[in-house]
Amino acid sequence: MHLDRWAALNDAERRGFPPLSPDLVVEPASPNDAPADLRRRMALYAANEACLVWLLLAKSRSVEIWSPASPQQHS
């Protein structure tokens, strides 16, 4: 986590569950997950300051990588 985001929290936010996204999110897709729903969730993580988001798609044996520099890459 970037320390500036932590430093911006008040004492009460630091004592409880901090309202921060993690720097890295790894989301394995289940067979029942709709791709559009997963991509919306990934976009929310990215919009809430997650630095890197990996969406693991077992069916297609691929990974989508989301980052602030490039919102979506496939590999």
Number of C-alpha atoms within 10 A of each C-alpha: 13 11 7 8 12 14 10 10 14 10 9 9 13 13 9 8 8 12 12 15 17 16 15 16 18 12 16 14 15 13 10 6 11 10 13 9 10 17 15 11 14 26 17 13 22 22 14 14 18 22 19 20 24 19 21 17 18 12 9 7 8 12 17 17 19 23 20 13 8 9 15 16 11 10 7
